[in-house]
Amino acid sequence: MVAFVGYASSVTEYSKSSRYRVSAEHPRDIRDIERRITGGGSPFGQLLNHAKKLSKLDTLIRSCLESDIATHCQVAALRDNRLILLSPSAAWATRLRMQAPQLRRFLHQSGFDEFERIEVRVAPLSKNVPLPRRRKSLSPAAQSTFEQYAQTSLKTSENRSERVKTKDPDVES
């Protein structure tokens, strides 16, 4: 049983199945909930926006780097105009440090110009995100070699089937 109490401006609904009252002012839509959480400068909203920003930076950096380096890099933080990247070993960290100026230029062109430098630290990565493999096209020479091999293999199999037919004329095809 549901009973409604109050005026039209603030209707409150009571239900036997619930100990809590549900006000008509409560959000009914997930987008409304997200607006309430992220809007108004709430601490949780600020945290959520910062996490989204770090995730976007991580994706951008991985797309800019070569695939072997990208798998050994992770965005850790954005503090005091510094972007901090993590790498699992000193060797990978050195390679990242050598590419830091190009990364910085790329990120500035992408609209992330609030940091002045990139720091690379050695620490275990929290997740291993494999990048999608990029298909490389074959050179014309390699492609013609494959085509020749395929034609040769096809001719060889046709010759075998002809030999089998000539040896045993009772075999139907």
C-alpha positions as CSV (number, residue, x, y, z in Angstrom):
1,M,0.0,0.0,0.0
2,V,1.2,3.4,-0.9
3,A,0.1,6.6,0.8
4,F,0.9,10.1,-0.4
5,V,1.3,12.9,2.2
6,G,2.1,16.5,1.7
7,Y,1.4,19.3,-0.8
8,A,1.9,19.1,-4.5
9,S,5.2,20.9,-4.4
10,S,6.8,18.3,-2.1
11,V,5.0,15.0,-2.4
12,T,6.5,12.2,-0.3
13,E,5.8,8.6,-1.0
14,Y,5.7,5.9,1.7
15,S,5.8,2.2,1.0
16,K,5.5,-0.9,3.3
17,S,8.3,-2.6,1.3
18,S,10.7,0.2,2.0
19,R,11.8,1.7,5.3
20,Y,12.9,4.9,3.5
21,R,10.8,7.5,2.0
22,V,11.2,8.5,-1.6
23,S,10.7,12.2,-2.4
24,A,9.5,13.4,-5.7
25,E,12.5,15.6,-5.8
26,H,14.9,12.6,-6.0
27,P,16.5,11.9,-9.3
28,R,14.7,9.4,-11.6
29,D,17.3,9.3,-14.4
30,I,20.9,8.2,-14.3
31,R,22.0,11.3,-16.2
32,D,20.4,13.4,-13.4
33,I,22.3,11.4,-10.8
34,E,25.6,12.0,-12.7
35,R,24.8,15.7,-13.0
36,R,24.2,15.9,-9.2
37,I,27.4,14.1,-8.4
38,T,29.8,15.9,-10.8
39,G,28.1,19.3,-10.7
40,G,28.4,21.9,-8.0
41,G,32.0,21.2,-7.2
42,S,31.4,18.3,-4.9
43,P,34.6,16.4,-3.8
44,F,33.4,13.2,-5.4
45,G,32.6,15.1,-8.6
46,Q,36.1,16.6,-8.6
47,L,37.7,13.2,-8.1
48,L,35.6,11.7,-10.9
49,N,36.5,14.4,-13.3
50,H,40.2,14.1,-12.4
51,A,40.1,10.3,-13.0
52,K,38.4,10.9,-16.4
53,K,41.2,13.4,-17.3
54,L,43.9,10.9,-16.3
55,S,42.3,8.1,-18.3
56,K,42.0,10.4,-21.4
57,L,45.7,11.4,-21.0
58,D,46.7,7.7,-20.7
59,T,44.8,6.9,-23.9
60,L,46.3,9.8,-25.8
61,I,49.9,8.9,-24.7
62,R,49.5,5.3,-25.6
63,S,48.2,6.3,-29.0
64,C,51.2,8.5,-29.6
65,L,53.9,6.0,-28.5
66,E,55.1,3.0,-30.4
67,S,53.3,-0.2,-29.3
68,D,56.3,-1.7,-27.5
69,I,56.8,1.4,-25.4
70,A,53.1,2.0,-24.9
71,T,52.6,-1.3,-23.1
72,H,55.3,-0.3,-20.6
73,C,53.9,3.1,-19.7
74,Q,51.1,4.3,-17.5
75,V,49.9,7.8,-16.4
76,A,50.1,8.0,-12.7
77,A,49.3,11.6,-11.7
78,L,49.0,15.2,-12.8
79,R,50.4,17.4,-10.0
80,D,51.8,21.0,-9.9
81,N,52.0,21.3,-13.7
82,R,53.8,18.0,-14.0
83,L,52.6,14.9,-15.7
84,I,53.9,11.8,-13.9
85,L,54.3,8.5,-15.9
86,L,55.2,5.1,-14.6
87,S,57.3,2.5,-16.2
88,P,58.1,-1.0,-14.8
89,S,61.9,-0.9,-15.4
90,A,64.7,1.6,-15.8
91,A,65.3,0.6,-19.4
92,W,61.7,1.5,-20.4
93,A,61.8,4.6,-18.2
94,T,64.9,5.8,-20.1
95,R,63.2,5.3,-23.5
96,L,60.1,7.2,-22.2
97,R,62.3,10.1,-20.9
98,M,63.9,10.3,-24.4
99,Q,60.4,10.7,-25.9
100,A,59.1,13.1,-23.3
101,P,59.6,16.3,-25.4
102,Q,57.7,14.8,-28.3
103,L,55.0,13.6,-25.9
104,R,54.7,17.1,-24.4
105,R,54.3,18.7,-27.8
106,F,51.7,16.1,-28.9
107,L,49.7,16.6,-25.7
108,H,49.9,20.4,-26.0
109,Q,48.5,20.1,-29.6
110,S,45.8,17.9,-28.2
111,G,44.6,20.6,-25.8
112,F,46.5,19.5,-22.6
113,D,48.8,22.4,-22.1
114,E,48.5,22.8,-18.3
115,F,51.6,20.9,-17.5
116,E,55.2,22.2,-18.0
117,R,57.1,18.9,-17.8
118,I,56.9,15.2,-17.9
119,E,58.4,13.0,-15.1
120,V,59.0,9.3,-15.6
121,R,59.3,7.1,-12.5
122,V,60.1,3.4,-12.2
123,A,57.3,1.5,-10.4
124,P,55.2,-1.6,-11.2
125,L,52.2,-0.8,-13.4
126,S,48.8,-1.3,-11.9
127,K,47.3,-2.9,-15.0
128,N,48.6,-4.4,-18.2
129,V,46.5,-3.1,-21.0
130,P,47.4,-4.7,-24.3
131,L,47.1,-2.4,-27.2
132,P,45.2,-3.5,-30.3
133,R,47.6,-4.9,-32.8
134,R,48.0,-2.7,-35.8
135,R,48.0,-4.6,-39.1
136,K,51.0,-3.9,-41.2
137,S,50.6,-4.1,-44.9
138,L,52.8,-6.4,-47.0
139,S,55.4,-5.0,-49.3
140,P,54.6,-5.6,-53.0
141,A,57.5,-8.1,-53.2
142,A,56.2,-10.1,-50.2
143,Q,52.7,-10.0,-51.6
144,S,53.8,-11.4,-55.0
145,T,55.8,-14.1,-53.3
146,F,52.7,-15.2,-51.3
147,E,50.6,-15.2,-54.5
148,Q,53.3,-17.3,-56.3
149,Y,53.4,-19.8,-53.5
150,A,49.6,-20.0,-53.4
151,Q,49.5,-20.7,-57.2
152,T,52.3,-23.3,-56.9
153,S,50.5,-25.0,-54.0
154,L,47.2,-25.0,-56.0
155,K,48.9,-26.5,-59.1
156,T,50.6,-29.2,-56.9
157,S,47.3,-30.2,-55.3
158,E,45.6,-30.3,-58.8
159,N,48.4,-32.5,-60.1
160,R,48.1,-34.9,-57.2
161,S,44.3,-35.2,-57.7
162,E,44.9,-35.9,-61.4
163,R,47.4,-38.6,-60.6
164,V,45.0,-40.3,-58.2
165,K,42.3,-40.2,-60.9
166,T,44.6,-41.8,-63.6
167,K,45.7,-44.5,-61.2
168,D,42.2,-45.6,-60.2
169,P,39.6,-45.0,-62.9
170,D,36.8,-46.3,-60.7
171,V,37.1,-43.3,-58.3
172,E,34.4,-40.8,-58.9
173,S,34.9,-37.2,-58.4
